[in-house]
Amino acid sequence: MQADNRKGPDRIRPPATTGAGAVGRMRARAAEGRDSLHILPLSIIPLETPGLRHARLIKNVRLETVAEVFNDAQTGSGQIALDQLPACFGIDGPAMRRDLRLIAQIAEAASFDVYSLRLELRRLRIDVEEAGALRLSDAKRAELTGYMQVFTRPLVEHVYGGDGVRVTSMESLIRLFAEPDVEEARRRLQMTADRLDIPLSEIPNFLEEYADIFLSLAYFKHCLDDIVPDVQGFLAWMTELHGANEVRRDVRQGRLLDEIGRDLTDIATSITGRFESFDNRSRDFWRNINADSFRTIRDLIVTHHLTIGGVLCGLAVKMNLWKSRFARGGGPIRRLEFIRSEILPGLSHIKAIEQASRNSLR
């Protein structure tokens, strides 16, 4: 359990959650969970125990799933092992035990991003009650507009040519094709429908699926672009340790730093290469658009959701902790201990996921 310095689930007391301010905080927490790689609000899962809906699952720096019963600027993060939930809430009955079994299954997911969760919950045959629970927040979707233009530009050019049609959101894209106002665009749109072997009236549905698939890529690419500079900063920070007496006197310490550096570099390089491969294949799709080519690229991207999410989630959790723990610097001994205890555990698992996924693209 991590909640300041208190120990034991009986000592955990979530802050009061009443009033307009509390409602606002709960909404902000819900949006944060929907947009996060490592957070899953239990409110979206059909649980029988009402109190559990106020908690959320998170991935800790060792990539273990724990329950967070509160997170507050004053009190910190109250984290407990999943099997401590009955004692924390003072409930132990058939309903709680059924909920715990369900939570334990979901906890195995490598990432809690909405795209990986869709696949995991479908595999577990779990229906989510709230329709928008497995969608990115409106704010995040707006933030990703620039990323989406990479994938929408070939589509717009395919139908409208190079006429400088501007798309500001996926919703405007769908409207653009649902009600084309240029005769040439209508002709090309009919041609697209023929190649996809669907009626023209189904084009908006095709676009919604296209948009969602490539929105997922935009989301993951945005996460990657945030993480890679952090990894590079961490590698530079770690390299500084080679000049410390503690490392110069112990060859094993230097070897450990080198191994971790190589692993992080390989992971970051590999997953960046995966996104380049997706870009190339999406361009190929628009050069030879047909029903089979769309299914191929759709299935390829969806197949990689779980592994991309898992790799990015692992890196994000570790880099976030590094930035928060060493914002004000730190001596060599403290740095070495952090690397051994927080960065090294789980790193081989992240590397294994990425290596297996990279091989599947060949």
C-alpha positions in Angstrom: 0.0 0.0 0.0 1.3 3.4 -0.9 -0.5 6.3 0.8 2.0 8.7 2.4 3.6 6.7 5.1 0.5 4.9 6.4 0.4 1.1 6.2 -2.5 -1.4 6.0 -5.7 -1.2 4.1 -7.6 -0.3 7.3 -5.8 3.0 7.4 -6.9 4.2 4.0 -9.5 6.8 4.0 -10.4 8.4 0.7 -11.0 12.2 0.8 -14.6 13.4 0.9 -16.4 13.4 -2.5 -19.3 15.7 -2.1 -20.1 19.1 -3.6 -19.6 20.7 -7.0 -15.8 20.7 -6.6 -15.8 17.0 -6.0 -18.0 16.4 -9.0 -15.6 18.3 -11.2 -12.6 16.4 -9.8 -14.4 13.1 -10.5 -15.1 14.1 -14.1 -11.5 15.2 -14.6 -10.3 11.8 -13.1 -12.7 10.0 -15.5 -11.3 11.9 -18.5 -7.8 11.3 -17.3 -8.5 7.5 -17.1 -10.0 7.4 -20.6 -7.0 9.2 -22.1 -4.3 7.3 -20.1 -2.2 4.3 -20.9 -1.9 3.1 -17.3 -5.2 4.0 -15.6 -8.6 2.1 -15.7 -11.5 3.7 -13.7 -13.5 0.8 -12.3 -16.6 2.9 -12.8 -16.8 1.7 -16.4 -16.8 -2.0 -15.5 -20.1 -3.7 -14.5 -19.3 -4.5 -10.9 -21.8 -5.6 -8.2 -20.1 -3.8 -5.3 -20.9 0.0 -5.6 -18.0 1.1 -3.5 -15.5 -0.4 -6.0 -16.6 2.0 -8.7 -14.8 4.9 -6.9 -11.5 3.1 -7.2 -9.3 2.6 -10.3 -6.7 0.1 -11.5 -3.3 1.5 -12.3 0.0 0.1 -13.5 2.9 0.8 -11.1 6.5 1.2 -12.1 7.1 -2.6 -11.9 4.2 -2.9 -14.4 2.1 -4.7 -11.7 -1.6 -3.8 -11.5 -2.7 -2.3 -8.2 -5.9 -0.7 -7.0 -5.8 3.1 -6.4 -8.5 4.0 -3.9 -7.7 7.7 -3.9 -5.3 10.2 -5.5 -5.2 13.7 -4.0 -2.6 16.5 -4.0 -2.7 16.6 -0.2 -2.9 12.9 0.6 -1.1 11.4 -2.3 -1.9 8.1 -4.0 -3.5 5.3 -2.0 -2.5 2.1 -3.6 -3.2 -1.4 -2.4 -2.9 -5.0 -3.8 -6.0 -6.3 -5.4 -6.5 -8.9 -2.8 -6.7 -6.2 -0.1 -9.8 -4.6 -1.6 -12.3 -6.6 0.7 -10.4 -5.4 3.8 -10.2 -1.9 2.5 -13.9 -1.6 1.9 -15.0 -3.8 4.8 -16.9 -6.0 2.5 -16.5 -9.8 1.9 -19.3 -11.7 0.3 -20.2 -13.5 -2.9 -20.6 -10.3 -4.9 -17.2 -8.9 -3.8 -15.6 -12.3 -4.7 -17.2 -12.3 -8.1 -16.0 -8.7 -8.7 -12.5 -9.6 -7.6 -12.3 -12.4 -10.1 -13.4 -10.1 -12.8 -10.9 -7.4 -11.8 -8.1 -10.0 -11.6 -8.8 -10.9 -15.2 -8.8 -7.3 -16.5 -5.7 -6.6 -14.4 -3.7 -8.9 -16.8 -4.0 -6.4 -19.6 -0.6 -5.0 -20.5 -2.1 -1.5 -21.0 -5.3 0.3 -20.0 -5.7 2.5 -23.1 -9.2 2.5 -24.5 -8.2 0.6 -27.7 -6.5 -2.3 -25.8 -9.3 -2.4 -23.3 -11.9 -2.8 -26.1 -10.1 -5.9 -27.3 -9.5 -7.3 -23.8 -13.1 -6.7 -22.6 -14.5 -8.2 -25.8 -12.3 -11.3 -25.2 -13.6 -11.6 -21.7 -17.2 -11.0 -22.9 -17.6 -8.0 -20.6 -20.1 -5.4 -21.7 -19.4 -1.9 -20.8 -22.5 0.0 -19.6 -21.5 3.6 -20.6 -21.3 4.0 -24.4 -18.6 6.6 -24.3 -16.4 4.9 -21.7 -14.1 3.3 -24.2 -13.6 6.5 -26.3 -11.0 9.1 -25.9 -12.3 12.3 -24.3 -13.4 15.2 -26.6 -10.4 17.2 -25.4 -7.9 14.4 -26.3 -9.6 13.9 -29.7 -9.3 17.6 -30.5 -5.6 17.4 -29.4 -5.0 14.6 -31.9 -6.4 16.5 -34.9 -2.9 17.4 -36.2 -1.9 13.7 -36.0 -5.0 12.6 -37.8 -4.3 14.8 -40.8 -1.5 12.4 -41.7 -4.1 9.7 -42.2 -6.9 11.8 -43.6 -4.9 13.7 -46.2 -4.7 10.7 -48.6 -8.4 10.1 -48.2 -9.3 13.8 -48.9 -6.9 13.8 -51.9 -8.4 10.5 -53.2 -11.9 12.0 -53.4 -11.4 15.8 -53.7 -8.0 15.9 -55.4 -5.5 18.6 -54.5 -8.2 21.4 -54.0 -7.0 22.3 -50.6 -10.0 21.0 -48.7 -9.4 21.6 -45.0 -10.4 19.0 -42.4 -10.4 20.2 -38.7 -11.8 17.0 -37.0 -12.9 13.5 -37.8 -16.5 14.7 -37.4 -16.0 17.3 -40.2 -14.4 14.6 -42.3 -17.4 12.4 -42.1 -19.7 15.3 -42.9 -17.5 16.2 -45.9 -18.1 12.8 -47.4 -21.7 12.3 -46.3 -22.7 15.4 -48.2 -20.2 16.1 -51.0 -20.8 19.4 -52.7 -18.6 18.9 -55.8 -19.7 16.8 -58.7 -16.3 15.3 -59.3 -16.1 14.4 -55.6 -19.4 12.5 -55.9 -18.1 10.6 -58.9 -14.9 9.7 -57.0 -16.8 8.8 -53.9 -19.0 6.4 -56.0 -15.8 4.9 -57.4 -14.4 4.4 -53.9 -17.7 2.7 -52.8 -17.4 0.4 -55.9 -13.8 -0.5 -55.0 -14.8 -1.2 -51.4 -17.7 -3.3 -52.7 -20.2 -1.3 -50.5 -23.2 0.9 -51.4 -22.5 4.6 -51.5 -24.8 5.1 -48.6 -22.4 3.0 -46.5 -19.5 5.3 -47.1 -20.1 7.3 -43.8 -20.0 4.0 -41.8 -16.8 3.0 -43.6 -15.4 6.4 -42.7 -16.3 6.1 -39.0 -14.5 2.8 -38.9 -11.5 4.2 -40.8 -11.5 7.2 -38.5 -11.5 5.1 -35.3 -8.7 2.8 -36.5 -6.5 5.7 -37.5 -7.4 7.7 -34.5 -6.0 4.9 -32.5 -2.7 5.2 -34.4 -2.7 9.0 -33.9 -3.3 8.5 -30.2 -0.4 6.0 -29.9 1.8 8.2 -32.1 1.1 11.1 -29.8 2.1 9.0 -26.8 5.2 7.9 -28.5 6.2 11.4 -29.4 5.9 12.3 -25.7 7.8 9.3 -24.5 10.8 9.2 -26.9 12.3 12.6 -25.7 11.9 11.4 -22.1 13.7 8.1 -22.9 16.5 10.1 -24.6 16.7 12.4 -21.6 16.8 9.5 -19.2 19.6 7.8 -21.2 21.7 11.0 -21.1 21.0 11.2 -17.3 22.1 7.6 -16.9 25.2 8.1 -19.0 26.4 10.7 -16.5 26.8 8.0 -14.0 29.7 6.4 -15.9 31.9 9.3 -14.5 30.9 8.6 -10.9 33.4 6.8 -8.6 30.8 4.2 -7.6 30.6 3.1 -11.2 34.3 3.4 -12.1 35.2 1.2 -9.1 32.6 -1.5 -10.0 32.6 -2.9 -13.6 29.3 -4.7 -12.9 27.6 -1.3 -12.4 28.8 -0.1 -15.7 27.7 -3.2 -17.5 24.2 -2.9 -16.0 23.9 0.7 -17.2 25.1 -0.3 -20.7 22.6 -3.1 -20.9 19.7 -1.0 -19.8 20.7 1.7 -22.2 20.9 -0.7 -25.1 17.5 -2.2 -24.2 15.8 1.2 -24.0 17.4 2.3 -27.2 16.3 -0.9 -29.0 12.7 -0.6 -27.7 12.3 3.0 -28.7 13.9 2.5 -32.2 11.8 -0.6 -32.8 8.4 0.8 -31.9 9.2 4.0 -33.9 9.9 1.7 -36.9 6.6 0.0 -36.4 4.8 3.3 -36.9 6.8 4.1 -40.0 5.6 0.7 -41.3 2.0 1.6 -40.6 2.4 4.9 -42.4 3.8 3.1 -45.5 1.0 0.5 -45.5 -1.7 3.1 -45.2 -0.3 5.0 -48.2 -0.2 1.7 -50.1 -3.9 1.2 -49.2 -4.9 4.4 -51.0 -2.9 3.5 -54.0 -4.8 0.3 -54.4 -8.0 0.7 -52.5 -10.3 -2.3 -52.3 -12.2 -4.2 -49.6 -9.4 -6.7 -49.1 -6.7 -4.0 -48.7 -8.8 -2.2 -46.2 -9.5 -5.4 -44.1 -5.7 -6.1 -44.3 -4.6 -2.8 -42.9 -7.5 -2.7 -40.3 -6.6 -6.2 -39.0 -2.9 -5.3 -39.0 -3.4 -2.2 -36.8 -5.9 -3.8 -34.5 -3.6 -6.8 -34.0 -0.9 -4.5 -32.9 -3.0 -2.5 -30.5 -2.3 -4.7 -27.5 1.5 -4.8 -28.0 1.8 -1.1 -28.8 -0.2 -0.2 -25.8 1.8 -2.6 -23.6 5.2 -1.2 -24.7 4.1 2.5 -24.4 2.4 2.0 -21.1 5.5 0.4 -19.6 7.8 3.1 -20.9 5.4 5.9 -19.8 5.1 4.7 -16.3 8.8 4.4 -15.8 9.7 7.7 -17.4 6.9 9.5 -15.5 8.3 8.2 -12.2 11.8 9.2 -13.2 10.8 12.8 -14.0 8.8 13.2 -10.7 11.5 11.5 -8.5 14.5 13.4 -9.9 13.1 16.8 -10.9 15.6 18.4 -8.5 18.6 16.2 -9.3 20.0 13.4 -7.3 23.4 11.9 -6.3 25.0 8.8 -7.9 24.0 6.3 -5.2 20.4 7.4 -5.3 20.3 7.2 -9.1 21.8 3.8 -9.1 19.3 2.5 -6.6 16.4 3.9 -8.6 17.7 2.3 -11.8 18.1 -1.1 -10.1 14.8 -1.0 -8.2 12.4 0.9 -10.5 13.7 0.9 -14.1 15.2 -2.6 -14.4 12.2 -4.7 -13.1 9.8 -5.3 -16.0 12.2 -3.9 -18.7 12.9 -7.3 -20.1 9.1 -7.9 -20.4 8.7 -4.7 -22.4 11.6 -5.7 -24.7 10.1 -9.2 -25.2 6.7 -7.7 -26.3 8.4 -5.3 -28.7 10.7 -7.9 -30.2 7.7 -10.4 -30.8 5.6 -7.6 -32.4 8.5 -6.4 -34.6 9.0 -9.9 -36.0 5.3 -10.1 -36.9 5.6 -7.1 -39.3 8.2 -8.8 -41.4 
